[in-house]
Protein backbone atom coordinates (compact mmCIF):
# COMPACT_ATOMS: atom_id res chain seq x y z
CA UNK A 1 0.00 0.00 0.00
CA UNK A 2 2.88 2.29 0.81
CA UNK A 3 4.44 1.47 -2.53
CA UNK A 4 1.28 2.57 -4.25
CA UNK A 5 1.30 5.74 -2.22
CA UNK A 6 4.89 6.50 -3.05
CA UNK A 7 4.02 6.02 -6.71
CA UNK A 8 1.55 8.73 -5.77
CA UNK A 9 -1.38 8.67 -8.07
CA UNK A 10 -3.24 9.85 -5.00
CA UNK A 11 -0.93 12.69 -4.13
CA UNK A 12 -2.04 14.46 -7.30
CA UNK A 13 -5.50 14.92 -5.90
CA UNK A 14 -4.65 15.31 -2.23
CA UNK A 15 -3.64 18.98 -2.47
CA UNK A 16 -7.04 19.60 -4.00
CA UNK A 17 -8.76 17.70 -1.26
CA UNK A 18 -6.97 19.52 1.51
CA UNK A 19 -9.03 22.37 2.91
CA UNK A 20 -7.63 25.86 2.87
CA UNK A 21 -8.29 27.84 5.99
CA UNK A 22 -9.92 30.74 4.23
CA UNK A 23 -12.43 28.50 2.44
CA UNK A 24 -13.83 25.82 4.69
CA UNK A 25 -15.30 23.68 1.94
CA UNK A 26 -16.50 20.20 2.69
CA UNK A 27 -15.60 17.67 0.09
CA UNK A 28 -18.02 15.45 -1.73
CA UNK A 29 -16.35 12.66 -3.63
CA UNK A 30 -17.85 10.73 -6.50
CA UNK A 31 -16.22 7.37 -7.09
CA UNK A 32 -17.23 5.89 -10.42
CA UNK A 33 -15.94 2.35 -10.61
CA UNK A 34 -15.92 1.11 -14.16
CA UNK A 35 -14.75 -2.16 -15.63
CA UNK A 36 -11.16 -1.23 -16.41
CA UNK A 37 -10.95 2.24 -14.95
CA UNK A 38 -12.10 4.15 -11.87
CA UNK A 39 -12.83 7.86 -12.00
CA UNK A 40 -12.79 9.97 -8.88
CA UNK A 41 -14.05 13.51 -8.62
CA UNK A 42 -14.04 15.82 -5.63
CA UNK A 43 -16.59 18.58 -5.38
CA UNK A 44 -16.39 21.23 -2.70
CA UNK A 45 -19.43 22.88 -1.20
CA UNK A 46 -19.82 25.10 1.82
CA UNK A 47 -22.01 23.92 4.63
CA UNK A 48 -23.55 27.33 5.11
CA UNK A 49 -24.77 27.48 1.51
CA UNK A 50 -26.45 24.11 1.66
CA UNK A 51 -29.88 25.44 2.60
CA UNK A 52 -31.13 26.67 -0.75
CA UNK A 53 -30.55 24.56 -3.81
CA UNK A 54 -29.71 27.52 -6.03
CA UNK A 55 -27.02 28.64 -3.61
CA UNK A 56 -25.82 25.08 -3.32
CA UNK A 57 -25.19 24.82 -7.02
CA UNK A 58 -23.60 28.24 -7.02
CA UNK A 59 -21.17 27.45 -4.26
CA UNK A 60 -20.10 24.08 -5.63
CA UNK A 61 -16.57 23.83 -6.86
CA UNK A 62 -14.91 21.09 -8.81
CA UNK A 63 -11.83 20.60 -6.71
CA UNK A 64 -10.07 17.73 -8.39
CA UNK A 65 -10.30 14.74 -10.63
CA UNK A 66 -8.34 11.58 -10.70
CA UNK A 67 -8.47 8.22 -12.39
CA UNK A 68 -6.65 4.94 -12.24
CA UNK A 69 -6.98 1.72 -14.17
CA UNK A 70 -8.37 -1.44 -12.65
CA UNK A 71 -6.68 -4.79 -13.26
CA UNK A 72 -9.52 -6.23 -15.33
CA UNK A 73 -9.25 -6.83 -19.05
CA UNK A 74 -12.51 -5.76 -20.69
CA UNK A 75 -11.79 -8.00 -23.69
CA UNK A 76 -11.40 -11.19 -21.67
CA UNK A 77 -14.14 -13.11 -19.91
CA UNK A 78 -15.07 -11.75 -16.48
CA UNK A 79 -12.56 -13.10 -13.93
CA UNK A 80 -13.71 -15.18 -10.99
CA UNK A 81 -12.15 -12.85 -8.44
CA UNK A 82 -13.42 -9.68 -10.03
CA UNK A 83 -14.80 -8.22 -6.80
CA UNK A 84 -11.60 -8.96 -4.91
CA UNK A 85 -9.46 -7.44 -7.63
CA UNK A 86 -11.53 -4.26 -7.64
CA UNK A 87 -11.42 -3.99 -3.85
CA UNK A 88 -7.67 -4.58 -3.66
CA UNK A 89 -6.91 -1.99 -6.29
CA UNK A 90 -9.28 0.45 -4.61
CA UNK A 91 -7.46 -0.09 -1.32
CA UNK A 92 -4.14 0.40 -3.09
CA UNK A 93 -4.84 3.31 -5.33
CA UNK A 94 -7.79 5.31 -4.06
CA UNK A 95 -6.56 8.72 -2.87
CA UNK A 96 -6.19 8.77 0.89
CA UNK A 97 -8.22 11.34 2.72
CA UNK A 98 -6.34 13.70 4.97
CA UNK A 99 -6.86 12.93 8.63
CA UNK A 100 -9.61 14.97 10.18
CA UNK A 101 -11.17 15.85 6.83
CA UNK A 102 -14.70 14.81 6.06
CA UNK A 103 -15.02 13.27 2.63
CA UNK A 104 -18.55 12.29 1.83
CA UNK A 105 -18.55 9.75 -0.94
CA UNK A 106 -21.06 8.34 -3.38
CA UNK A 107 -20.11 5.25 -5.33
CA UNK A 108 -21.32 3.57 -8.46
CA UNK A 109 -20.53 0.00 -9.42
CA UNK A 110 -19.37 -1.24 -12.83
CA UNK A 111 -22.24 -1.29 -15.32
CA UNK A 112 -22.03 -5.09 -15.89
CA UNK A 113 -22.55 -5.65 -12.15
CA UNK A 114 -25.95 -4.03 -12.20
CA UNK A 115 -28.95 -5.88 -13.51
CA UNK A 116 -31.78 -3.76 -14.89
CA UNK A 117 -35.26 -5.02 -15.48
CA UNK A 118 -38.78 -3.64 -15.92
CA UNK A 119 -41.55 -5.43 -14.03
CA UNK A 120 -45.09 -4.57 -12.91
CA UNK A 121 -45.18 -3.08 -9.44
CA UNK A 122 -47.07 -6.06 -8.04
CA UNK A 123 -44.29 -8.43 -9.07
CA UNK A 124 -41.39 -6.74 -7.38
CA UNK A 125 -41.16 -9.42 -4.70
CA UNK A 126 -41.19 -12.16 -7.32
CA UNK A 127 -38.45 -10.56 -9.32
CA UNK A 128 -36.51 -9.96 -6.09
CA UNK A 129 -36.52 -13.71 -5.54
CA UNK A 130 -35.44 -14.22 -9.14
CA UNK A 131 -32.59 -11.77 -8.62
CA UNK A 132 -31.53 -13.65 -5.46
CA UNK A 133 -31.35 -16.86 -7.45
CA UNK A 134 -29.56 -15.21 -10.32
CA UNK A 135 -26.85 -13.55 -8.20
CA UNK A 136 -26.41 -16.66 -6.10
CA UNK A 137 -25.51 -18.62 -9.22
CA UNK A 138 -23.34 -15.88 -10.69
CA UNK A 139 -19.71 -15.19 -9.82
CA UNK A 140 -20.84 -13.01 -6.90
CA UNK A 141 -22.37 -15.94 -5.00
CA UNK A 142 -24.47 -13.68 -2.80
CA UNK A 143 -27.93 -12.36 -2.30
CA UNK A 144 -29.22 -9.54 -4.44
CA UNK A 145 -29.89 -6.04 -3.27
CA UNK A 146 -32.73 -4.49 -5.22
CA UNK A 147 -33.54 -0.86 -5.87
CA UNK A 148 -36.62 0.14 -7.81
CA UNK A 149 -38.42 3.22 -9.06
CA UNK A 150 -41.40 3.90 -11.27
CA UNK A 151 -40.94 3.88 -15.01
CA UNK A 152 -43.31 6.77 -15.55
CA UNK A 153 -44.43 9.18 -12.88
CA UNK A 154 -46.08 8.10 -9.63
CA UNK A 155 -47.65 4.70 -10.28
CA UNK A 156 -51.41 4.61 -9.82
CA UNK A 157 -52.23 1.03 -10.74
CA UNK A 158 -50.69 -1.97 -9.02
CA UNK A 159 -49.40 -3.32 -12.32
CA UNK A 160 -47.70 -0.05 -13.27
CA UNK A 161 -44.24 -0.87 -14.61
CA UNK A 162 -41.33 -0.35 -12.27
CA UNK A 163 -37.64 -0.31 -13.09
CA UNK A 164 -35.50 -2.64 -11.01
CA UNK A 165 -31.78 -2.30 -10.49
CA UNK A 166 -30.23 -5.25 -8.69
CA UNK A 167 -26.69 -5.76 -7.49
CA UNK A 168 -24.90 -8.38 -5.45
CA UNK A 169 -25.30 -7.44 -1.83
CA UNK A 170 -21.99 -8.81 -0.60
CA UNK A 171 -20.03 -7.10 -3.35
CA UNK A 172 -21.64 -3.75 -2.59
CA UNK A 173 -21.11 -4.27 1.12
CA UNK A 174 -17.47 -5.23 0.82
CA UNK A 175 -16.80 -2.38 -1.55
CA UNK A 176 -18.46 0.11 0.76
CA UNK A 177 -16.43 -1.27 3.69
CA UNK A 178 -13.21 -0.92 1.71
CA UNK A 179 -13.96 2.65 0.70
CA UNK A 180 -15.00 3.70 4.19
CA UNK A 181 -11.85 2.06 5.54
CA UNK A 182 -9.86 4.64 3.58
CA UNK A 183 -11.47 7.48 5.49
CA UNK A 184 -14.41 8.26 3.25
CA UNK A 185 -17.82 8.62 4.75
CA UNK A 186 -19.72 6.60 2.20
CA UNK A 187 -23.20 8.00 1.83
CA UNK A 188 -24.79 6.09 -1.00
CA UNK A 189 -24.34 3.68 -3.88
CA UNK A 190 -26.49 4.75 -6.81
CA UNK A 191 -27.39 3.28 -10.18
CA UNK A 192 -25.70 5.24 -12.95
CA UNK A 193 -28.92 6.36 -14.57
CA UNK A 194 -30.41 7.79 -11.40
CA UNK A 195 -27.40 9.88 -10.54
CA UNK A 196 -26.86 11.07 -14.14
CA UNK A 197 -30.44 12.21 -14.59
CA UNK A 198 -30.58 13.84 -11.16
CA UNK A 199 -27.39 15.79 -11.64
CA UNK A 200 -27.71 16.60 -15.34
CA UNK A 201 -29.39 19.96 -15.14
CA UNK A 202 -27.34 21.26 -12.23
CA UNK A 203 -24.00 20.10 -13.53
CA UNK A 204 -24.35 20.77 -17.27
CA UNK A 205 -27.08 23.35 -17.49
CA UNK A 206 -28.95 21.13 -19.94
CA UNK A 207 -32.32 19.54 -19.21
CA UNK A 208 -31.98 16.30 -21.20
CA UNK A 209 -34.57 13.81 -22.31
CA UNK A 210 -32.12 11.01 -21.68
CA UNK A 211 -28.54 10.30 -20.76
CA UNK A 212 -26.40 7.80 -22.64
CA UNK A 213 -23.17 6.40 -21.28
CA UNK A 214 -20.95 4.81 -23.91
CA UNK A 215 -17.92 3.05 -22.50
CA UNK A 216 -15.62 0.56 -24.16
CA UNK A 217 -16.78 -2.02 -21.67
CA UNK A 218 -20.48 -1.43 -22.03
CA UNK A 219 -23.04 1.31 -22.07
CA UNK A 220 -26.23 2.47 -20.50
CA UNK A 221 -29.21 4.59 -21.36
CA UNK A 222 -31.34 6.37 -18.76
CA UNK A 223 -34.58 8.07 -19.72
CA UNK A 224 -35.95 10.98 -17.81
CA UNK A 225 -39.52 11.27 -16.63
CA UNK A 226 -41.26 14.06 -14.75
CA UNK A 227 -39.94 12.99 -11.36
CA UNK A 228 -36.43 12.03 -12.32
CA UNK A 229 -34.95 8.90 -13.66
CA UNK A 230 -37.21 6.58 -15.59
CA UNK A 231 -36.19 3.60 -17.64
CA UNK A 232 -32.62 2.38 -17.39
CA UNK A 233 -31.16 -0.17 -19.76
CA UNK A 234 -27.76 -1.55 -20.49
CA UNK A 235 -26.51 -1.01 -24.03
CA UNK A 236 -24.43 -3.56 -25.89
CA UNK A 237 -20.68 -3.17 -25.61
CA UNK A 238 -18.45 -2.65 -28.62
CA UNK A 239 -17.67 -5.95 -30.32
CA UNK A 240 -14.37 -7.32 -29.13
CA UNK A 241 -12.64 -7.46 -32.48
CA UNK A 242 -13.24 -3.73 -33.05
CA UNK A 243 -11.73 -3.02 -29.65
CA UNK A 244 -8.80 -5.34 -30.32
CA UNK A 245 -8.03 -3.56 -33.60
CA UNK A 246 -8.51 -0.17 -31.99
CA UNK A 247 -5.91 -0.94 -29.36
CA UNK A 248 -3.16 -0.03 -31.76
CA UNK A 249 -4.81 2.72 -33.80
CA UNK A 250 -7.30 4.22 -31.40
CA UNK A 251 -11.01 4.17 -31.95
CA UNK A 252 -12.12 5.75 -35.17
CA UNK A 253 -15.62 6.74 -36.12
CA UNK A 254 -15.42 4.56 -39.16
CA UNK A 255 -14.58 1.46 -37.19
CA UNK A 256 -17.40 1.83 -34.70
CA UNK A 257 -19.99 2.92 -37.23
CA UNK A 258 -21.80 -0.48 -37.44
CA UNK A 259 -21.96 -0.75 -33.66
CA UNK A 260 -23.14 2.86 -33.44
CA UNK A 261 -26.02 2.01 -35.74
CA UNK A 262 -27.06 -0.73 -33.34
CA UNK A 263 -26.82 1.67 -30.42
CA UNK A 264 -28.94 4.24 -32.25
CA UNK A 265 -31.55 1.61 -32.92
CA UNK A 266 -31.54 0.64 -29.23
CA UNK A 267 -31.94 4.26 -28.21
CA UNK A 268 -34.89 4.89 -30.51
CA UNK A 269 -36.49 1.61 -29.45
CA UNK A 270 -36.09 2.52 -25.80
CA UNK A 271 -37.57 5.90 -26.39
CA UNK A 272 -40.48 4.42 -28.22
CA UNK A 273 -41.05 1.97 -25.39
CA UNK A 274 -41.10 4.71 -22.78
CA UNK A 275 -43.31 7.04 -24.78
CA UNK A 276 -45.83 4.30 -25.54
CA UNK A 277 -49.15 5.28 -24.13
CA UNK A 278 -47.80 8.61 -22.85
CA UNK A 279 -49.60 11.75 -23.86
CA UNK A 280 -46.63 14.07 -23.77
CA UNK A 281 -43.77 13.92 -26.17
CA UNK A 282 -40.20 13.97 -24.96
CA UNK A 283 -38.13 17.05 -25.51
CA UNK A 284 -34.61 18.13 -24.74
CA UNK A 285 -31.41 16.74 -26.08
CA UNK A 286 -29.64 13.48 -25.45
CA UNK A 287 -26.68 13.86 -23.09
CA UNK A 288 -23.75 11.79 -24.24
CA UNK A 289 -20.98 10.74 -21.91
CA UNK A 290 -18.50 7.90 -21.37
CA UNK A 291 -15.06 7.39 -22.80
CA UNK A 292 -16.25 6.68 -26.36
CA UNK A 293 -18.04 10.03 -26.41
CA UNK A 294 -14.62 11.63 -26.87
CA UNK A 295 -14.34 10.22 -30.39
CA UNK A 296 -14.54 13.17 -32.76
CA UNK A 297 -17.88 13.84 -34.47
CA UNK A 298 -19.55 10.92 -32.72
CA UNK A 299 -22.28 13.18 -31.35
CA UNK A 300 -23.17 14.42 -34.83
CA UNK A 301 -23.37 10.91 -36.23
CA UNK A 302 -25.47 9.73 -33.33
CA UNK A 303 -27.80 12.71 -33.77
CA UNK A 304 -28.24 11.82 -37.40
CA UNK A 305 -28.87 8.17 -36.65
CA UNK A 306 -31.35 8.72 -33.83
CA UNK A 307 -32.94 11.94 -35.02
CA UNK A 308 -32.49 13.40 -31.52
CA UNK A 309 -30.32 16.41 -30.69
CA UNK A 310 -27.16 15.20 -28.96
CA UNK A 311 -25.19 17.25 -26.46
CA UNK A 312 -21.88 16.17 -25.02
CA UNK A 313 -21.80 16.08 -21.22
CA UNK A 314 -19.81 19.13 -20.17
CA UNK A 315 -19.40 20.57 -16.71
CA UNK A 316 -21.02 23.99 -16.51
CA UNK A 317 -20.07 24.97 -12.96
CA UNK A 318 -17.92 27.89 -11.92
CA UNK A 319 -14.64 26.35 -10.93
CA UNK A 320 -12.88 23.42 -12.51
CA UNK A 321 -9.45 21.92 -12.02
CA UNK A 322 -6.50 22.62 -14.33
CA UNK A 323 -7.91 26.00 -15.31
CA UNK A 324 -4.45 27.40 -15.79
CA UNK A 325 -3.57 24.86 -18.46
CA UNK A 326 -6.77 25.53 -20.36
CA UNK A 327 -6.16 29.24 -20.68
CA UNK A 328 -2.45 28.85 -21.21
CA UNK A 329 -1.31 30.24 -24.58
CA UNK A 330 0.91 27.26 -25.24
CA UNK A 331 -1.82 24.67 -24.84
CA UNK A 332 -2.81 23.45 -28.28
CA UNK A 333 -6.37 23.39 -29.48
CA UNK A 334 -6.60 19.60 -29.30
CA UNK A 335 -5.23 19.60 -25.75
CA UNK A 336 -7.70 22.26 -24.79
CA UNK A 337 -10.48 20.10 -26.15
CA UNK A 338 -9.15 17.18 -24.15
CA UNK A 339 -8.98 19.23 -20.95
CA UNK A 340 -12.52 20.44 -21.44
CA UNK A 341 -13.74 16.96 -22.16
CA UNK A 342 -15.63 15.90 -19.06
CA UNK A 343 -17.56 13.00 -20.52
CA UNK A 344 -15.34 10.44 -18.81
CA UNK A 345 -15.95 12.07 -15.47
CA UNK A 346 -19.68 12.59 -16.03
CA UNK A 347 -20.79 9.74 -13.78
CA UNK A 348 -18.27 10.61 -11.07
CA UNK A 349 -19.31 14.28 -11.11
CA UNK A 350 -22.97 13.30 -10.98
CA UNK A 351 -22.22 11.02 -8.03
CA UNK A 352 -20.47 13.82 -6.18
CA UNK A 353 -23.49 16.01 -6.83
CA UNK A 354 -25.76 13.25 -5.53
CA UNK A 355 -23.65 13.08 -2.40
CA UNK A 356 -24.17 16.84 -1.90
CA UNK A 357 -27.89 16.41 -2.48
CA UNK A 358 -28.30 13.49 -0.12
CA UNK A 359 -26.26 15.23 2.54
CA UNK A 360 -28.29 18.43 2.31
CA UNK A 361 -31.51 16.40 2.31
CA UNK A 362 -30.40 14.73 5.51
CA UNK A 363 -29.37 18.04 7.07
CA UNK A 364 -32.71 19.54 6.08
CA UNK A 365 -34.63 16.82 7.87
CA UNK B 1 -24.91 -5.38 23.19
CA UNK B 2 -28.57 -6.15 23.48
CA UNK B 3 -29.40 -2.48 23.08
CA UNK B 4 -27.39 -2.31 19.86
CA UNK B 5 -28.92 -5.47 18.49
CA UNK B 6 -32.43 -4.36 19.29
CA UNK B 7 -31.96 -0.92 17.75
CA UNK B 8 -30.57 -2.46 14.57
CA UNK B 9 -33.47 -4.88 14.52
CA UNK B 10 -35.85 -1.98 14.95
CA UNK B 11 -34.30 -0.07 12.06
CA UNK B 12 -34.41 -3.05 9.80
CA UNK B 13 -37.94 -4.01 10.73
CA UNK B 14 -39.08 -0.41 10.18
CA UNK B 15 -37.61 -0.43 6.69
CA UNK B 16 -39.16 -3.81 5.94
CA UNK B 17 -42.51 -2.65 7.21
CA UNK B 18 -42.40 0.40 4.98
CA UNK B 19 -41.61 -1.76 1.99
CA UNK B 20 -44.33 -4.29 2.61
CA UNK B 21 -46.89 -1.60 3.31
CA UNK B 22 -46.15 0.27 0.15
CA UNK B 23 -44.29 -1.80 -2.43
CA UNK B 24 -44.49 1.08 -4.87
CA UNK B 25 -42.30 3.20 -2.61
CA UNK B 26 -39.27 3.95 -4.66
CA UNK B 27 -35.79 3.35 -3.41
CA UNK B 28 -32.82 4.12 -5.55
CA UNK B 29 -30.36 3.15 -2.87
CA UNK B 30 -28.06 0.32 -3.88
CA UNK B 31 -26.03 0.40 -0.68
CA UNK B 32 -27.18 -2.59 1.42
CA UNK B 33 -29.10 -1.91 4.61
CA UNK B 34 -26.58 -4.13 6.35
CA UNK B 35 -23.93 -1.43 5.85
CA UNK B 36 -26.02 1.30 7.47
CA UNK B 37 -27.00 -1.04 10.28
CA UNK B 38 -23.38 -1.90 10.93
CA UNK B 39 -22.33 1.75 10.88
CA UNK B 40 -25.10 2.56 13.30
CA UNK B 41 -24.12 -0.36 15.52
CA UNK B 42 -20.50 0.75 15.54
CA UNK B 43 -21.53 4.26 16.46
CA UNK B 44 -23.71 3.02 19.32
CA UNK B 45 -20.97 0.68 20.49
CA UNK B 46 -18.44 3.49 20.41
CA UNK B 47 -20.74 5.74 22.41
CA UNK B 48 -21.35 3.07 25.00
CA UNK B 49 -17.68 2.23 25.02
CA UNK B 50 -16.83 5.84 25.78
CA UNK B 51 -19.43 5.88 28.55
CA UNK B 52 -18.14 2.65 30.06
CA UNK B 53 -14.51 3.71 29.81
CA UNK B 54 -15.19 7.08 31.39
CA UNK B 55 -17.21 5.52 34.19
CA UNK B 56 -14.54 2.95 34.89
CA UNK B 57 -11.92 5.71 34.83
CA UNK B 58 -13.98 7.56 37.43
CA UNK B 59 -14.25 4.42 39.53
CA UNK B 60 -10.53 3.85 39.30
CA UNK B 61 -9.91 7.48 40.22
CA UNK B 62 -12.00 7.02 43.34
CA UNK B 63 -10.73 3.57 44.30
CA UNK B 64 -7.02 4.11 43.82
CA UNK B 65 -6.65 6.92 46.41
CA UNK B 66 -8.70 4.89 48.89
CA UNK B 67 -6.54 1.87 48.36
CA UNK B 68 -3.38 3.99 48.55
CA UNK B 69 -4.50 5.53 51.81
CA UNK B 70 -5.24 2.09 53.25
CA UNK B 71 -1.83 0.95 52.13
CA UNK B 72 -0.19 3.96 53.75
CA UNK B 73 -2.03 3.39 57.04
CA UNK B 74 -1.08 -0.26 56.98
CA UNK B 75 2.56 0.64 56.32
CA UNK B 76 2.50 3.18 59.18
CA UNK B 77 1.02 0.63 61.55
CA UNK B 78 3.57 -2.01 60.68
CA UNK B 79 6.32 0.58 61.11
CA UNK B 80 4.95 1.48 64.52
CA UNK B 81 4.83 -2.17 65.50
CA UNK B 82 8.39 -2.67 64.31
CA UNK B 83 9.61 0.36 66.26
CA UNK B 84 7.76 -0.49 69.45
CA UNK B 85 8.97 -4.07 69.49
CA UNK B 86 12.19 -3.45 71.50
CA UNK B 87 10.16 -1.33 73.88
CA UNK B 88 7.68 -4.11 74.40
CA UNK B 89 10.47 -6.57 74.87
CA UNK B 90 12.05 -4.28 77.42
CA UNK B 91 8.79 -3.89 79.23
CA UNK B 92 8.28 -7.62 79.28
CA UNK B 93 11.79 -8.13 80.52
CA UNK B 94 11.35 -5.55 83.26
CA UNK B 95 8.07 -7.15 84.25
CA UNK B 96 9.79 -10.50 84.52
CA UNK B 97 12.54 -8.90 86.54
CA UNK B 98 10.04 -7.17 88.78
CA UNK B 99 8.30 -10.43 89.45
CA UNK B 100 11.64 -12.08 90.10
CA UNK B 101 12.55 -9.27 92.41
CA UNK B 102 9.33 -9.58 94.30
CA UNK B 103 9.83 -13.27 94.66
CA UNK B 104 13.39 -12.76 95.84
CA UNK B 105 12.50 -10.03 98.27
CA UNK B 106 9.80 -12.24 99.66
CA UNK B 107 12.40 -14.91 100.12
CA UNK B 108 14.67 -12.37 101.74
CA UNK B 109 11.95 -11.29 104.12
CA UNK B 110 11.30 -14.90 104.92
CA UNK B 111 14.97 -15.42 105.68
CA UNK B 112 15.08 -12.24 107.62
CA UNK B 113 12.07 -13.09 109.69
CA UNK B 114 13.46 -16.55 110.31
CA UNK B 115 16.66 -15.02 111.81
CA UNK B 116 16.38 -14.34 115.56
CA UNK B 117 16.66 -10.76 116.58
CA UNK B 118 19.71 -10.22 118.83
CA UNK B 119 19.42 -6.49 119.28
CA UNK B 120 18.67 -6.88 122.96
CA UNK B 121 21.62 -9.16 123.48
CA UNK B 122 23.88 -6.84 121.56
CA UNK B 123 22.84 -3.93 123.71
CA UNK B 124 23.46 -6.00 126.81
CA UNK B 125 26.79 -7.09 125.41
CA UNK B 126 27.81 -3.52 124.75
CA UNK B 127 26.89 -2.51 128.29
CA UNK B 128 28.73 -5.50 129.66
CA UNK B 129 31.80 -4.68 127.59
CA UNK B 130 31.71 -1.07 128.72
CA UNK B 131 31.30 -2.07 132.31
CA UNK B 132 33.98 -4.76 132.32
CA UNK B 133 36.97 -2.35 132.50
CA UNK B 134 35.90 -0.98 135.87
CA UNK B 135 33.90 -3.83 137.17
CA UNK B 136 34.74 -3.18 140.78
CA UNK B 137 33.78 0.46 140.79
CA UNK B 138 30.44 0.09 139.03
CA UNK B 139 27.58 -1.80 140.43
CA UNK B 140 24.54 -1.86 138.22
CA UNK B 141 21.36 -1.84 140.25
CA UNK B 142 18.76 -1.96 137.54
CA UNK B 143 18.58 -1.85 133.78
CA UNK B 144 15.61 -1.12 131.54
CA UNK B 145 15.88 -1.64 127.77
CA UNK B 146 13.12 -0.76 125.39
CA UNK B 147 13.78 -1.49 121.74
CA UNK B 148 11.94 0.50 118.96
CA UNK B 149 8.48 -0.84 118.27
CA UNK B 150 6.30 -0.82 115.23
CA UNK B 151 3.79 1.98 115.33
CA UNK B 152 0.76 2.73 113.14
CA UNK B 153 1.34 4.68 109.94
CA UNK B 154 -0.53 7.93 110.81
CA UNK B 155 2.15 8.94 113.36
CA UNK B 156 4.97 10.92 111.82
CA UNK B 157 7.23 10.72 114.78
CA UNK B 158 7.45 7.53 116.76
CA UNK B 159 5.22 7.87 119.81
CA UNK B 160 6.49 7.70 123.34
CA UNK B 161 5.66 4.07 123.85
CA UNK B 162 7.39 3.02 120.63
CA UNK B 163 10.68 4.99 120.88
CA UNK B 164 13.79 3.10 121.98
CA UNK B 165 14.82 3.69 125.58
CA UNK B 166 17.70 2.50 127.80
CA UNK B 167 17.72 3.25 131.45
CA UNK B 168 20.53 2.04 133.75
CA UNK B 169 20.79 2.74 137.41
CA UNK B 170 24.19 1.97 138.83
CA UNK B 171 26.30 2.71 141.92
CA UNK B 172 29.65 4.24 140.96
CA UNK B 173 32.51 4.79 143.38
CA UNK B 174 33.77 8.04 141.89
CA UNK B 175 32.92 10.51 139.20
CA UNK B 176 35.89 9.75 137.01
CA UNK B 177 34.90 6.19 136.67
CA UNK B 178 31.42 7.18 135.88
CA UNK B 179 32.55 9.53 133.13
CA UNK B 180 34.86 7.02 131.47
CA UNK B 181 32.12 4.44 131.61
CA UNK B 182 29.77 6.87 129.94
CA UNK B 183 32.34 7.57 127.25
CA UNK B 184 32.80 3.90 126.60
CA UNK B 185 29.06 3.48 126.34
CA UNK B 186 28.86 6.32 123.84
CA UNK B 187 31.77 4.97 121.83
CA UNK B 188 29.98 1.76 121.08
CA UNK B 189 27.81 1.93 118.01
CA UNK B 190 24.91 0.19 119.59
CA UNK B 191 24.08 2.96 121.97
CA UNK B 192 23.47 6.60 121.14
CA UNK B 193 23.06 9.69 123.27
CA UNK B 194 24.19 8.23 126.56
CA UNK B 195 23.77 10.88 129.24
CA UNK B 196 24.13 10.62 132.98
CA UNK B 197 22.29 12.16 135.86
CA UNK B 198 23.64 12.11 139.31
CA UNK B 199 21.71 10.57 142.10
CA UNK B 200 20.85 12.14 145.35
CA UNK B 201 24.13 11.40 147.04
CA UNK B 202 27.58 12.90 146.62
CA UNK B 203 30.48 11.32 144.82
CA UNK B 204 31.70 9.10 147.56
CA UNK B 205 30.04 6.25 145.95
CA UNK B 206 26.89 7.86 144.66
CA UNK B 207 24.22 6.56 142.34
CA UNK B 208 24.30 7.46 138.66
CA UNK B 209 21.50 7.12 136.22
CA UNK B 210 22.33 6.66 132.53
CA UNK B 211 19.74 7.12 129.88
CA UNK B 212 20.45 6.33 126.25
CA UNK B 213 18.95 5.19 123.06
CA UNK B 214 19.72 1.63 122.12
CA UNK B 215 20.02 0.97 118.37
CA UNK B 216 18.10 -1.93 117.02
CA UNK B 217 18.47 -3.57 113.59
CA UNK B 218 14.77 -3.29 112.97
CA UNK B 219 11.44 -2.44 114.36
CA UNK B 220 9.96 -4.95 116.66
CA UNK B 221 6.50 -5.88 115.72
Boltz contact constraints between the chains, C-beta under 6 A:
constraints:
  - contact:
      token1: [A, 121]
      token2: [B, 24]
      max_distance: 6.0
  - contact:
      token1: [A, 124]
      token2: [B, 23]
      max_distance: 6.0
  - contact:
      token1: [A, 145]
      token2: [B, 32]
      max_distance: 6.0
  - contact:
      token1: [A, 147]
      token2: [B, 27]
      max_distance: 6.0
  - contact:
      token1: [A, 147]
      token2: [B, 28]
      max_distance: 6.0
  - contact:
      token1: [A, 147]
      token2: [B, 29]
      max_distance: 6.0
  - contact:
      token1: [A, 147]
      token2: [B, 30]
      max_distance: 6.0
  - contact:
      token1: [A, 149]
      token2: [B, 26]
      max_distance: 6.0
  - contact:
      token1: [A, 149]
      token2: [B, 28]
      max_distance: 6.0
  - contact:
      token1: [A, 155]
      token2: [B, 24]
      max_distance: 6.0
  - contact:
      token1: [A, 167]
      token2: [B, 30]
      max_distance: 6.0
  - contact:
      token1: [A, 169]
      token2: [B, 32]
      max_distance: 6.0
  - contact:
      token1: [A, 172]
      token2: [B, 32]
      max_distance: 6.0
  - contact:
      token1: [A, 173]
      token2: [B, 32]
      max_distance: 6.0
  - contact:
      token1: [A, 173]
      token2: [B, 34]
      max_distance: 6.0
  - contact:
      token1: [A, 173]
      token2: [B, 35]
      max_distance: 6.0
  - contact:
      token1: [A, 176]
      token2: [B, 31]
      max_distance: 6.0
  - contact:
      token1: [A, 176]
      token2: [B, 35]
      max_distance: 6.0
  - contact:
      token1: [A, 188]
      token2: [B, 31]
      max_distance: 6.0
  - contact:
      token1: [A, 189]
      token2: [B, 30]
      max_distance: 6.0
  - contact:
      token1: [A, 189]
      token2: [B, 31]
      max_distance: 6.0
  - contact:
      token1: [A, 194]
      token2: [B, 28]
      max_distance: 6.0
